[in-house]
Amino acid sequence: MKKILKVLIVDKLHDSFNFHFSNNKIEYTYAFDWKDSKILNQIQNFDGLILRSRFVIDETFLNHTKDLLFIARVGSGTDGIDKKLLAKNNIELLTAPEGNRNAVTEHTLGLIFSVLNNFKKSQNQLTHFEWKREENRGIELTGKTVGIIGYGNVGRLLSKKLNALGCEVLVFDKRNKKQDDFAKIVTLKELQQKAQIVSIHIPLDDDINGENKNFHFVDATFFKNFENPIFFFNTSRGEVVNTEALLKYLKNGKIKGAGLDVLENEKLKTFTEIQKRQFEELMNMENVILTPHVAGWTFESYENLNKVLGQKINEFVEEYFTRNDN
């Protein structure tokens, strides 16, 4: 039996992770300055891997490994990681969605307040020395019916904060999450009948239906089925939303405003002509606010993500040695 587990770290971590180095059952090796080829050549000598998104974890990558026990991702999502393949190879996947849920929640609220109160439009007018009060009259969040799609770490915390602000919160989740005091679990149809504001909090990959089954979950039919005009917000994954459908309903007024922290393609220099046109249209709309995938990217969340992940790694290692000592 192994006396110590060797763990390779291929991306830079916050200093808060360092306190976990005291675990004498783990030997950490920093490799963030290694070339990818060196990492692939050396990964077979390690029991664990810590990364953000440097590698796609697929069959090609795993062919370079030998006795890998776990992969730990510094983040909440699992994009680019073949979870079924990991399970097949008995490799544990550790993530830290608890670490940035407050950051994402606060950013979502920030987008909601900004769109409802015309921050972008009024700011643009002021840069042209225009002082227009009446056409920038805002809409209050209190008393509104908010629909949340996805009731995981972020969805639950957001519903708690919205409830405190005096909102009625309706939630649709494929897994029929347990009812709590902050929101009412409903069908998608009921949410579409009653919601005035909609916020998306689902992963791109889906444990129920398989990888990427939430791709374009939000499409033209999704928007068409709402009885009321809505404000729309997405701080989950860009590919969950069909951008062309979003633009269509922004233009016809069914969507009164939108806040997006994510795009279908976030590598701006690789835009197709269609993606460039979509991006420019969104940027030019006074009722749309875009941010560069920073909802979970606060100073506090950077520290918390590493703390949470470090704790989970320690727990995994302790359980591993306890299990194999017996």
VOBA-1610 file (N, C-alpha, C; in pm, whole numbers, padded with zeros to 5 digits, always signed):
BEGIN
Met+00083-00120+00000Met+00000+00000+00000Met+00087+00126+00000Lys+00042+00231-00067Lys+00117+00355-00073Lys+00122+00422+00063Lys+00238+00481+00094Lys+00254+00552+00221Lys+00225+00700+00205Ile+00231+00747+00081Ile+00207+00889+00055Ile+00150+00903-00086Leu+00062+01000-00104Leu+00005+01025-00236Leu+00074+01146-00299Lys+00116+01129-00422Lys+00183+01235-00495Lys+00081+01310-00581Val+00078+01442-00563Val-00024+01524-00631Val+00044+01631-00715Leu+00003+01642-00840Leu+00058+01740-00933Leu-00036+01859-00946Ile+00017+01979-00931Ile-00061+02102-00944Ile-00016+02173-01070Val-00107+02187-01168Val-00068+02240-01299Val-00114+02384-01323Asp-00189+02442-01228Asp-00229+02582-01237Asp-00198+02650-01104Lys-00176+02780-01108Lys-00145+02854-00987Lys-00265+02855-00893Leu-00237+02842-00764Leu-00341+02842-00662Leu-00323+02961-00568His-00429+02996-00499His-00422+03102-00399His-00337+03053-00281Asp-00271+03147-00214Asp-00186+03110-00100Asp-00263+03039+00010Ser-00396+03058+00013Ser-00477+02993+00116Ser-00470+02841+00107Phe-00429+02790-00009Phe-00419+02645-00024Phe-00298+02590+00053Asn-00200+02675+00080Asn-00074+02627+00135Asn-00087+02561+00272Phe-00190+02601+00349Phe-00201+02542+00483Phe-00231+02393+00477His-00276+02346+00361His-00303+02203+00346His-00175+02122+00325Phe-00062+02191+00303Phe+00064+02120+00282Phe+00110+02046+00407Ser+00051+02079+00520Ser+00091+02015+00645Ser+00049+01869+00652Asn-00037+01827+00562Asn-00080+01687+00559Asn+00038+01601+00516Asn+00088+01518+00608Asn+00208+01439+00578Asn+00180+01316+00493Lys+00054+01303+00447Lys+00020+01191+00360Lys+00012+01234+00213Ile+00042+01364+00189Ile+00035+01417+00053Ile+00166+01488+00021Glu+00218+01459-00098Glu+00335+01530-00147Glu+00294+01609-00272Tyr+00300+01741-00262Tyr+00257+01827-00373Tyr+00375+01867-00460Thr+00352+01871-00590Thr+00452+01920-00687Thr+00389+02028-00773Tyr+00447+02147-00768Tyr+00398+02256-00854Tyr+00453+02238-00995Ala+00363+02247-01093Ala+00405+02230-01232Ala+00343+02335-01324Phe+00304+02448-01266Phe+00238+02547-01352Phe+00333+02611-01452Asp+00465+02597-01430Asp+00560+02649-01527Asp+00617+02540-01618Trp+00564+02418-01604Trp+00604+02309-01693Trp+00533+02325-01827Lys+00596+02280-01933Lys+00530+02271-02062Lys+00427+02158-02058Asp+00323+02169-02138Asp+00219+02066-02141Asp+00276+01929-02171Ser+00373+01925-02260Ser+00433+01796-02298Ser+00501+01730-02180Lys+00566+01810-02095Lys+00632+01753-01977Lys+00529+01700-01879Ile+00419+01774-01863Ile+00313+01728-01772Ile+00258+01594-01819Leu+00232+01583-01949Leu+00177+01458-02003Leu+00275+01343-01987Asn+00403+01374-01993Asn+00505+01269-01976Asn+00521+01226-01831Gln+00490+01318-01738Gln+00514+01291-01596Gln+00389+01252-01518Ile+00271+01275-01573Ile+00148+01254-01498Ile+00130+01110-01451Gln+00192+01016-01523Gln+00181+00874-01483Gln+00244+00847-01347Asn+00328+00939-01299Asn+00396+00920-01172Asn+00319+00979-01053Phe+00197+01028-01080Phe+00122+01096-00974Phe-00012+01028-00946Asp-00057+01048-00823Asp-00183+00988-00778Asp-00299+01086-00788Gly-00269+01215-00789Gly-00372+01316-00795Gly-00332+01431-00885Leu-00431+01502-00936Leu-00407+01617-01025Leu-00496+01732-00982Ile-00439+01852-00970Ile-00515+01973-00939Ile-00500+02069-01056Leu-00614+02118-01108Leu-00609+02210-01221Leu-00730+02302-01220Arg-00724+02405-01303Arg-00842+02487-01329Arg-00902+02441-01463Ser-00840+02483-01573Ser-00893+02441-01703Ser-00782+02424-01806Arg-00663+02394-01759Arg-00548+02385-01849Arg-00561+02272-01949Phe-00618+02159-01906Phe-00632+02043-01992Phe-00778+02001-02005Val-00812+01946-02121Val-00938+01874-02138Val-00914+01734-02086Ile-00996+01692-01992Ile-00978+01559-01933Ile-01064+01461-02009Asp-01002+01396-02108Asp-01071+01300-02193Asp-00987+01173-02202Glu-01024+01085-02291Glu-00953+00958-02304Glu-00808+00978-02344Thr-00783+01075-02431Thr-00646+01103-02474Thr-00559+01142-02355Phe-00612+01229-02268Phe-00536+01271-02150Phe-00516+01153-02056Leu-00623+01080-02029Leu-00614+00971-01931Leu-00523+00859-01977Asn-00500+00848-02107Asn-00406+00747-02158Asn-00264+00772-02110His-00237+00895-02067His-00103+00927-02015His-00091+00895-01867Thr-00202+00865-01801Thr-00200+00839-01658Thr-00185+00689-01632Lys-00159+00658-01507Lys-00142+00517-01472Lys-00232+00478-01355Asp-00205+00536-01241Asp-00282+00500-01120Asp-00346+00624-01058Leu-00400+00711-01141Leu-00459+00834-01090Leu-00580+00802-01003Leu-00583+00862-00883Leu-00692+00838-00788Leu-00796+00949-00790Phe-00751+01073-00811Phe-00847+01183-00812Phe-00799+01297-00901Ile-00897+01374-00948Ile-00872+01500-01016Ile-00950+01607-00943Ala-00884+01714-00906Ala-00949+01823-00833Ala-00947+01948-00920Arg-01066+02003-00946Arg-01076+02123-01028Arg-01108+02243-00940Val-01026+02347-00953Val-01046+02470-00876Val-01158+02549-00944Gly-01280+02520-00907Gly-01395+02585-00968Gly-01520+02507-00936Ser-01631+02552-00994Ser-01759+02487-00966Ser-01807+02401-01082Gly-01772+02439-01204Gly-01817+02364-01322Gly-01727+02246-01353Thr-01775+02162-01442Thr-01697+02044-01483Thr-01684+02040-01635Asp-01694+02156-01700Asp-01677+02162-01845Asp-01539+02109-01882Gly-01534+02032-01989Gly-01406+01981-02036Gly-01356+01860-01959Ile-01442+01803-01875Ile-01404+01684-01798Ile-01506+01574-01827Asp-01458+01462-01877Asp-01545+01349-01907Asp-01572+01272-01778Lys-01682+01305-01712Lys-01711+01246-01581Lys-01741+01097-01590Lys-01806+01056-01698Lys-01835+00913-01715Lys-01706+00833-01728Leu-01610+00890-01799Leu-01481+00822-01817Leu-01406+00814-01685Leu-01414+00920-01605Leu-01350+00917-01474Leu-01413+00808-01387Ala-01545+00802-01388Ala-01614+00701-01308Ala-01575+00560-01353Lys-01566+00543-01484Lys-01529+00413-01540Lys-01390+00370-01493Asn-01302+00468-01475Asn-01164+00440-01433Asn-01143+00457-01283Asn-01254+00469-01209Asn-01249+00482-01063Asn-01163+00601-01019Ile-01175+00711-01091Ile-01104+00834-01057Ile-01205+00931-00997Glu-01180+00975-00876Glu-01271+01067-00807Glu-01254+01208-00864Leu-01368+01276-00883Leu-01365+01415-00928Leu-01406+01505-00811Leu-01318+01598-00775Leu-01344+01691-00666Leu-01357+01832-00723Thr-01464+01902-00687Thr-01483+02042-00727Thr-01521+02123-00603Ala-01533+02255-00623Ala-01559+02342-00508Ala-01668+02444-00536Pro-01789+02399-00571Pro-01895+02495-00602Pro-01935+02582-00484Glu-01908+02534-00364Glu-01940+02615-00246Glu-01851+02739-00236Gly-01735+02732-00299Gly-01636+02838-00283Gly-01672+02970-00348Asn-01747+02966-00458Asn-01777+03093-00526Asn-01927+03120-00540Arg-02009+03046-00467Arg-02153+03064-00482Arg-02199+03202-00437Asn-02137+03257-00332Asn-02178+03390-00288Asn-02138+03495-00391Ala-02020+03478-00450Ala-01974+03574-00551Ala-02069+03574-00671Val-02106+03457-00719Val-02196+03448-00834Val-02333+03507-00800Thr-02379+03478-00679Thr-02509+03530-00636Thr-02509+03683-00631Glu-02406+03740-00573Glu-02400+03886-00564Glu-02387+03949-00702His-02310+03887-00790His-02296+03940-00926His-02429+03935-01000Thr-02502+03826-00982Thr-02633+03814-01045Thr-02726+03925-00998Leu-02727+03949-00868Leu-02809+04058-00814Leu-02764+04193-00869Gly-02634+04209-00884Gly-02582+04333-00941Gly-02631+04355-01083Leu-02631+04249-01163Leu-02683+04259-01299Leu-02832+04292-01299Ile-02906+04228-01211Ile-03051+04252-01204Ile-03079+04398-01169Phe-03014+04448-01064Phe-03036+04587-01025Phe-02993+04683-01137Ser-02883+04652-01204Ser-02832+04741-01308Ser-02927+04749-01427Val-02980+04634-01468Val-03070+04633-01584Val-03204+04696-01548Leu-03258+04662-01432Leu-03388+04717-01394Leu-03384+04869-01375Asn-03265+04921-01347Asn-03254+05065-01320Asn-03177+05141-01430Asn-03165+05079-01548Asn-03112+05149-01666Asn-02972+05206-01647Phe-02887+05136-01574Phe-02752+05189-01548Phe-02674+05213-01677Lys-02681+05117-01768Lys-02602+05130-01892Lys-02652+05247-01976Lys-02782+05257-01995Lys-02838+05362-02078Lys-02809+05500-02020Ser-02832+05515-01890Ser-02812+05646-01829Ser-02665+05685-01828Gln-02578+05588-01807Gln-02434+05617-01811Gln-02392+05663-01951Asn-02441+05593-02054Asn-02408+05632-02191Asn-02459+05772-02223Gln-02578+05805-02174Gln-02633+05938-02199Gln-02550+06046-02132Leu-02505+06017-02011Leu-02424+06115-01938Leu-02290+06139-02006Thr-02235+06036-02069Thr-02108+06057-02141Thr-02127+06151-02259His-02252+06167-02306His-02284+06261-02413His-02346+06391-02356Phe-02327+06409-02224Phe-02373+06528-02155Phe-02525+06543-02162Glu-02595+06429-02152Glu-02741+06428-02153Glu-02792+06387-02015Trp-02877+06472-01957Trp-02931+06447-01822Trp-03080+06416-01836Lys-03112+06284-01843Lys-03250+06243-01871Lys-03302+06157-01756Arg-03392+06210-01680Arg-03442+06140-01562Arg-03564+06054-01593Glu-03663+06110-01659Glu-03789+06039-01678Glu-03770+05911-01758Glu-03694+05915-01865Glu-03679+05794-01947Glu-03586+05692-01881Asn-03528+05726-01767Asn-03447+05630-01692Asn-03513+05593-01560Arg-03643+05613-01551Arg-03715+05570-01431Arg-03700+05419-01416Gly-03659+05374-01297Gly-03628+05233-01277Gly-03747+05150-01233Ile-03720+05021-01221Ile-03819+04923-01175Ile-03765+04858-01048Glu-03846+04852-00945Glu-03802+04793-00818Glu-03810+04640-00822Leu-03712+04579-00759Leu-03708+04433-00753Leu-03807+04377-00651Thr-03824+04448-00543Thr-03916+04403-00438Thr-04057+04382-00493Gly-04116+04269-00460Gly-04251+04238-00504Gly-04259+04166-00636Lys-04147+04149-00702Lys-04148+04081-00832Lys-04141+03929-00814Thr-04191+03858-00917Thr-04182+03712-00919Thr-04061+03672-01001Val-03967+03607-00936Val-03840+03570-01000Val-03837+03419-01021Gly-03808+03378-01143Gly-03793+03236-01173Gly-03646+03199-01180Ile-03608+03098-01104Ile-03471+03048-01106Ile-03470+02911-01172Ile-03387+02897-01274Ile-03370+02768-01342Ile-03242+02705-01288Gly-03256+02598-01211Gly-03142+02532-01150Gly-03130+02567-01004Tyr-03137+02466-00916Tyr-03140+02493-00773Tyr-03026+02423-00701Gly-02904+02453-00748Gly-02785+02402-00681Gly-02733+02504-00582Asn-02601+02511-00568Asn-02540+02600-00470Asn-02578+02745-00493Val-02569+02792-00617Val-02598+02933-00646Val-02748+02959-00642Gly-02826+02872-00705Gly-02970+02892-00709Gly-03032+02902-00572Arg-02988+02818-00480Arg-03043+02819-00345Arg-03005+02947-00270Leu-02879+02987-00282Leu-02838+03108-00211Leu-02905+03231-00271Leu-02920+03233-00404Leu-02988+03345-00468Leu-03133+03355-00423Ser-03199+03241-00412Ser-03340+03243-00369Ser-03352+03297-00226Lys-03255+03265-00142Lys-03256+03315-00004Lys-03244+03467-00001Lys-03153+03521-00084Lys-03134+03666-00087Lys-03254+03735-00151Leu-03310+03676-00255Leu-03427+03735-00320Leu-03547+03734-00226Asn-03561+03627-00151Asn-03670+03617-00055Asn-03659+03728+00049Ala-03537+03757+00093Ala-03514+03863+00191Ala-03546+04001+00132Leu-03536+04012+00000Leu-03565+04138-00068Leu-03714+04154-00100Gly-03793+04054-00061Gly-03938+04065-00080Gly-03988+04013-00213Cys-03914+03923-00275Cys-03956+03863-00403Cys-04027+03731-00379Glu-04115+03697-00472Glu-04168+03561-00477Glu-04076+03483-00569Val-04023+03372-00520Val-03924+03297-00596Val-03981+03162-00638Leu-03980+03137-00767Leu-04021+03009-00824Leu-03899+02939-00881Val-03891+02809-00859Val-03772+02735-00902Val-03811+02615-00986Phe-03741+02600-01099Phe-03752+02477-01176Phe-03616+02409-01177Asp-03615+02281-01140Asp-03492+02203-01142Asp-03527+02061-01184Lys-03452+02006-01278Lys-03481+01873-01331Lys-03478+01766-01223Arg-03401+01792-01120Arg-03385+01690-01015Arg-03487+01705-00903Asn-03581+01800-00920Asn-03686+01821-00819Asn-03627+01836-00680Lys-03546+01938-00662Lys-03480+01962-00535Lys-03581+01977-00422Lys-03535+01946-00304Lys-03620+01951-00186Lys-03671+02093-00160Gln-03798+02104-00128Gln-03861+02233-00098Gln-03797+02296+00025Asp-03783+02429+00024Asp-03735+02500+00142Asp-03822+02624+00167Asp-03780+02709+00259Asp-03861+02824+00298Asp-03844+02944+00207Phe-03752+02936+00110Phe-03718+03055+00032Phe-03776+03055-00109Ala-03821+02940-00157Ala-03870+02932-00294Ala-03973+02821-00306Lys-04053+02829-00411Lys-04150+02726-00440Lys-04102+02647-00562Ile-04094+02515-00546Ile-04054+02429-00658Ile-04174+02413-00752Val-04155+02445-00880Val-04265+02441-00976Val-04219+02372-01104Thr-04314+02347-01192Thr-04281+02297-01324Thr-04229+02413-01407Leu-04164+02380-01516Leu-04117+02485-01606Leu-04234+02564-01662Lys-04345+02495-01688Lys-04463+02562-01742Lys-04517+02666-01645Glu-04524+02631-01517Glu-04575+02726-01419Glu-04481+02844-01404Leu-04352+02818-01406Leu-04256+02927-01398Leu-04273+03022-01516Gln-04296+02965-01635Gln-04312+03048-01754Gln-04444+03125-01753Gln-04539+03077-01679Gln-04668+03147-01668Gln-04659+03268-01575Lys-04571+03262-01473Lys-04577+03363-01367Lys-04454+03452-01356Ala-04339+03408-01403Ala-04215+03481-01377Ala-04210+03614-01452Gln-04153+03714-01385Gln-04125+03844-01446Gln-03976+03863-01470Ile-03897+03792-01392Ile-03751+03795-01402Ile-03704+03650-01400Val-03607+03616-01486Val-03559+03478-01496Val-03407+03477-01486Ser-03355+03388-01401Ser-03210+03375-01385Ser-03169+03229-01402Ile-03067+03206-01485Ile-03025+03071-01520Ile-02905+03028-01437His-02914+02909-01376His-02807+02857-01292His-02792+02706-01308Ile-02776+02662-01433Ile-02760+02520-01461Ile-02624+02496-01527Pro-02568+02377-01509Pro-02441+02346-01576Pro-02465+02313-01723Leu-02360+02322-01801Leu-02372+02283-01941Leu-02388+02131-01950Asp-02309+02059-01873Asp-02323+01913-01871Asp-02433+01875-01773Asp-02489+01759-01793Asp-02607+01719-01718Asp-02593+01574-01676Asp-02591+01550-01544Asp-02574+01415-01492Asp-02692+01324-01526Ile-02808+01384-01553Ile-02925+01302-01583Ile-02923+01253-01727Asn-02902+01348-01819Asn-02914+01314-01961Asn-02781+01294-02032Gly-02670+01321-01964Gly-02541+01303-02028Gly-02475+01435-02061Glu-02354+01426-02111Glu-02272+01544-02135Glu-02337+01643-02231Asn-02329+01772-02192Asn-02374+01884-02275Asn-02522+01878-02313Lys-02602+01808-02237Lys-02744+01798-02269Lys-02820+01926-02235Asn-02754+02019-02169Asn-02817+02149-02146Asn-02778+02250-02253Phe-02711+02205-02356Phe-02676+02294-02467Phe-02804+02351-02528His-02811+02484-02534His-02928+02556-02587His-03057+02513-02518Phe-03047+02485-02388Phe-03167+02460-02309Phe-03262+02579-02322Val-03202+02698-02324Val-03279+02821-02344Val-03277+02853-02493Asp-03390+02830-02559Asp-03398+02853-02703Asp-03523+02935-02734Ala-03559+02944-02862Ala-03674+03024-02903Ala-03803+02975-02838Thr-03820+02845-02828Thr-03940+02789-02765Thr-03946+02825-02618Phe-03832+02822-02551Phe-03823+02859-02410Phe-03877+03000-02389Phe-03832+03094-02469Phe-03876+03233-02454Phe-04021+03251-02497Lys-04060+03185-02602Lys-04196+03198-02656Lys-04300+03158-02554Asn-04269+03061-02469Asn-04367+03006-02375Asn-04391+03093-02251Phe-04320+03203-02238Phe-04346+03293-02124Phe-04470+03376-02154Glu-04558+03385-02057Glu-04681+03463-02074Glu-04655+03612-02062Asn-04557+03650-01978Asn-04527+03791-01957Asn-04392+03826-02020Pro-04373+03951-02057Pro-04237+03996-02092Pro-04148+03979-01970Ile-04024+03942-01990Ile-03935+03911-01879Ile-03803+03986-01890Phe-03735+03996-01777Phe-03594+04032-01773Phe-03516+03901-01758Phe-03405+03888-01831Phe-03336+03760-01839Phe-03190+03774-01800Phe-03142+03677-01719Phe-03004+03682-01669Phe-02939+03544-01675Asn-02812+03543-01717Asn-02739+03416-01725Asn-02599+03435-01669Thr-02572+03368-01557Thr-02438+03368-01499Thr-02388+03223-01484Ser-02439+03134-01570Ser-02398+02993-01561Ser-02296+02959-01670Arg-02344+02917-01786Arg-02258+02887-01901Arg-02323+02942-02026Gly-02243+03002-02113Gly-02296+03067-02231Gly-02368+02974-02326Glu-02318+02850-02338Glu-02375+02757-02434Glu-02513+02707-02394Val-02554+02738-02273Val-02688+02700-02228Val-02795+02781-02303Val-02756+02899-02352Val-02851+02990-02417Val-02821+03002-02566Asn-02925+02991-02647Asn-02915+03016-02790Asn-02915+03168-02811Thr-02800+03221-02849Thr-02785+03366-02859Thr-02878+03427-02962Glu-02899+03358-03073Glu-02984+03411-03178Glu-03128+03423-03129Ala-03172+03324-03052Ala-03308+03329-02995Ala-03318+03444-02894Leu-03215+03462-02815Leu-03214+03572-02718Leu-03227+03706-02789Leu-03151+03724-02896Leu-03158+03849-02971Leu-03296+03872-03032Lys-03354+03766-03083Lys-03486+03776-03144Lys-03587+03832-03045Tyr-03586+03778-02922Tyr-03687+03819-02824Tyr-03650+03949-02753Leu-03523+03987-02758Leu-03487+04121-02712Leu-03542+04225-02810Lys-03532+04193-02939Lys-03576+04287-03042Lys-03727+04304-03045Asn-03801+04194-03019Asn-03947+04207-03026Asn-04010+04246-02891Gly-03927+04267-02790Gly-03977+04317-02663Gly-04022+04211-02565Lys-04022+04084-02602Lys-04060+03978-02508Lys-03959+03971-02393Ile-03833+04003-02425Ile-03732+04019-02321Ile-03706+04169-02306Lys-03737+04222-02189Lys-03728+04366-02167Lys-03586+04413-02138Gly-03501+04320-02097Gly-03362+04354-02068Gly-03289+04227-02029Ala-03157+04229-02037Ala-03080+04108-02007Ala-02945+04144-01946Gly-02896+04055-01862Gly-02762+04065-01806Gly-02691+03933-01828Leu-02577+03935-01894Leu-02506+03812-01930Leu-02361+03820-01883Asp-02320+03723-01805Asp-02180+03713-01764Asp-02105+03613-01851Val-02177+03541-01937Val-02117+03434-02017Val-02169+03442-02160Leu-02087+03394-02253Leu-02124+03390-02394Leu-02101+03250-02449Glu-02165+03221-02562Glu-02144+03090-02625Glu-01998+03071-02664Asn-01934+03176-02710Asn-01791+03173-02741Asn-01727+03290-02669Glu-01642+03261-02572Glu-01581+03368-02493Glu-01440+03403-02541Lys-01395+03337-02646Lys-01266+03372-02707Lys-01295+03469-02822Leu-01295+03597-02790Leu-01345+03699-02882Leu-01270+03700-03015Lys-01141+03668-03013Lys-01062+03672-03135Lys-01092+03556-03229Thr-01170+03460-03182Thr-01204+03344-03267Thr-01349+03351-03316Phe-01415+03464-03298Phe-01554+03478-03341Phe-01572+03445-03489Thr-01680+03374-03518Thr-01724+03362-03656Thr-01793+03494-03692Glu-01827+03511-03818Glu-01897+03633-03858Glu-02031+03645-03787Ile-02100+03532-03769Ile-02229+03533-03699Ile-02209+03573-03553Gln-02110+03515-03487Gln-02086+03546-03347Gln-02044+03692-03329Lys-01967+03745-03422Lys-01926+03885-03415Lys-02048+03977-03427Arg-02136+03943-03519Arg-02258+04022-03535Arg-02345+04016-03412Gln-02361+03896-03354Gln-02441+03880-03233Gln-02382+03961-03118Phe-02252+03954-03102Phe-02184+04026-02994Phe-02203+04177-03010Glu-02187+04227-03130Glu-02202+04370-03154Glu-02345+04416-03129Glu-02441+04333-03166Glu-02581+04368-03142Glu-02610+04376-02993Leu-02560+04278-02917Leu-02580+04279-02772Leu-02512+04399-02708Met-02392+04429-02751Met-02318+04542-02695Met-02387+04674-02722Asn-02454+04685-02833Asn-02518+04811-02872Asn-02658+04829-02813Met-02710+04729-02746Met-02841+04740-02685Met-02831+04806-02548Glu-02909+04911-02528Glu-02902+04985-02402Glu-02960+04909-02284Asn-03039+04806-02313Asn-03102+04728-02205Asn-03030+04595-02181Val-02908+04582-02231Val-02829+04459-02213Val-02694+04495-02152Ile-02657+04425-02046Ile-02526+04442-01983Ile-02448+04313-01994Leu-02324+04322-02042Leu-02236+04206-02054Leu-02118+04223-01958Thr-02078+04115-01894Thr-01955+04113-01815Thr-01874+03991-01857Pro-01741+03995-01842Pro-01653+03892-01900Pro-01630+03768-01813His-01737+03696-01782His-01730+03571-01705His-01654+03593-01573Val-01700+03691-01498Val-01634+03726-01372Val-01728+03713-01252Ala-01845+03654-01273Ala-01942+03645-01163Ala-01884+03574-01040Gly-01806+03470-01062Gly-01749+03397-00950Gly-01604+03434-00924Trp-01562+03549-00975Trp-01419+03583-00981Trp-01386+03699-00889Thr-01418+03686-00761Thr-01385+03790-00664Thr-01259+03750-00587Phe-01201+03845-00517Phe-01084+03815-00435Phe-01119+03712-00328Glu-01240+03728-00273Glu-01282+03635-00167Glu-01306+03495-00222Ser-01369+03486-00339Ser-01399+03354-00394Ser-01272+03281-00436Tyr-01173+03356-00485Tyr-01045+03295-00522Tyr-00984+03223-00402Glu-00993+03289-00287Glu-00942+03228-00164Glu-01031+03112-00119Asn-01162+03134-00121Asn-01254+03031-00073Asn-01249+02904-00157Leu-01239+02920-00290Leu-01233+02802-00378Leu-01116+02713-00341Asn-01002+02774-00314Asn-00883+02696-00280Asn-00894+02633-00141Lys-00955+02706-00047Lys-00975+02649+00086Lys-01067+02528+00081Val-01180+02545+00013Val-01277+02436+00005Val-01217+02315-00064Leu-01147+02338-00175Leu-01089+02226-00249Leu-00980+02158-00167Gly-00899+02236-00099Gly-00796+02177-00015Gly-00854+02088+00094Gln-00965+02132+00153Gln-01031+02053+00255Gln-01085+01922+00197Lys-01141+01929+00078Lys-01196+01809+00015Lys-01086+01711-00022Ile-00972+01763-00064Ile-00859+01676-00097Ile-00811+01605+00029Asn-00798+01680+00138Asn-00756+01619+00265Asn-00853+01510+00309Glu-00983+01540+00296Glu-01084+01441+00334Glu-01075+01316+00247Phe-01053+01336+00117Phe-01040+01222+00027Phe-00920+01136+00065Val-00808+01202+00094Val-00685+01130+00127Val-00701+01053+00258Glu-00762+01118+00357Glu-00783+01049+00485Glu-00873+00927+00467Glu-00978+00945+00388Glu-01069+00832+00363Glu-00997+00721+00286Tyr-00912+00759+00194Tyr-00837+00659+00115Tyr-00749+00574+00205Phe-00675+00638+00295Phe-00585+00561+00382Phe-00662+00483+00488Thr-00774+00538+00535Thr-00856+00465+00631Thr-00912+00340+00568Arg-00962+00355+00445Arg-01021+00243+00371Arg-00918+00134+00343Asn-00797+00172+00311Asn-00695+00075+00274Asn-00615+00022+00392Asp-00632+00084+00508Asp-00569+00031+00629Asp-00647-00085+00687Asn-00778-00091+00651Asn-00866-00194+00708Asn-00870-00320+00621
//
